[in-house]
Amino acid sequence: QVQLVESGGGLVQAGGSLRLSCAASGRTFSTYAVAWFRQPPGKEREFVAAISSGGRPYYTQSEKGRFTISRDNAKNTVYLQMNSLKPEDTAVYYCAADPFRELGPYDYWGQGTQVTVSS
């Protein structure tokens, strides 16, 4: 099992950048696929990006080019670098992980970190 803790959220102006971190416990985290999801206010949770255990990234078309997912297995951490942020990126961002499924469903979830983008 792994436990996931997100950090790095906050308030940023439109056009700015944030880097979210997903820190995991567990010695086998490097073998897990990890994803970022977000839930905008009043909306359903949606997929943002994922990264396989081997480092292959996946993105939605709307985030490709603005967001970059990466992992540092030595630190048991996955990052989401978010650039050119827009007000519609405002959401609670969650990381999720699974030992078998690159694109979900994911068995392990963090508590989320709030990202607010002001116009």
C-alpha positions in Angstrom: 0.0 0.0 0.0 1.0 3.6 -0.5 -0.1 6.8 1.1 -0.1 9.9 -1.1 0.2 13.6 0.0 -0.2 16.4 -2.4 1.4 19.8 -1.9 2.2 23.0 -3.9 -1.2 24.4 -4.5 -2.0 28.0 -3.9 -3.3 31.2 -5.4 -1.7 32.4 -8.6 -2.5 35.0 -11.2 -3.5 34.0 -14.7 -0.5 33.3 -16.8 1.5 32.1 -13.8 3.0 28.8 -12.9 2.7 26.2 -10.0 4.4 22.9 -9.4 2.4 20.4 -7.5 4.1 17.5 -5.7 2.7 14.1 -4.8 4.8 12.4 -2.2 4.3 8.8 -1.5 5.2 6.3 1.2 6.1 2.8 0.4 9.3 1.2 -1.0 7.7 0.0 -4.2 6.3 3.4 -5.4 8.6 3.3 -8.4 6.5 0.5 -9.8 3.2 2.4 -9.6 1.6 4.4 -12.3 0.5 7.8 -11.0 -2.0 10.3 -12.2 -3.3 13.8 -11.5 -7.0 14.6 -11.4 -8.8 17.8 -10.6 -12.2 18.8 -9.5 -13.3 22.3 -10.4 -16.0 23.9 -8.2 -19.3 22.4 -8.8 -18.0 19.9 -11.4 -17.0 16.3 -11.7 -13.5 15.2 -11.1 -11.5 15.0 -14.3 -8.3 13.4 -15.5 -5.3 15.7 -16.1 -2.2 13.7 -16.6 -0.6 10.3 -15.8 2.8 8.8 -15.8 3.7 5.1 -16.0 6.2 3.4 -13.8 8.6 3.6 -16.7 8.1 7.4 -17.1 5.8 7.5 -20.1 3.5 10.5 -19.8 -0.1 10.9 -20.8 -2.0 14.1 -21.1 -5.4 15.4 -22.1 -5.4 17.4 -25.3 -6.3 20.6 -23.4 -3.3 20.4 -21.0 -0.7 19.1 -23.4 1.9 21.8 -23.8 1.0 23.6 -20.6 1.3 20.9 -18.0 4.2 18.5 -17.5 4.1 15.4 -15.4 7.4 13.9 -14.1 8.6 11.6 -11.4 11.6 11.3 -9.2 11.6 7.7 -7.9 14.6 8.4 -5.6 12.3 10.9 -3.8 9.1 8.9 -4.1 7.5 11.9 -5.7 5.6 12.8 -8.8 5.3 16.4 -10.0 2.9 18.3 -12.1 4.4 21.5 -13.5 1.6 23.8 -14.6 2.4 26.8 -16.8 0.3 29.5 -18.4 -2.4 28.9 -15.9 -6.0 30.0 -16.6 -8.9 30.8 -14.3 -10.5 27.6 -15.5 -7.7 25.6 -14.1 -9.0 26.5 -10.6 -9.8 23.2 -8.9 -8.8 20.8 -6.1 -6.0 18.7 -7.6 -5.6 15.1 -6.5 -2.9 12.5 -7.2 -3.7 8.8 -7.5 -1.7 5.7 -7.9 -2.0 2.1 -8.9 0.5 -0.7 -9.2 -1.0 -2.3 -12.3 -3.1 0.1 -14.3 -1.4 3.0 -16.1 -4.7 4.8 -16.9 -6.8 3.6 -14.0 -8.9 3.0 -12.2 -6.6 3.9 -9.4 -6.7 2.3 -6.0 -4.9 5.0 -4.0 -5.7 8.6 -3.7 -4.4 11.7 -1.9 -6.4 14.3 0.0 -6.0 17.0 -2.6 -4.5 20.4 -2.9 -6.3 23.6 -3.9 -5.2 25.6 -6.9 -6.8 29.0 -7.5 -6.1 31.0 -10.5 -7.2 34.6 -10.4 -8.0 36.6 -13.6 
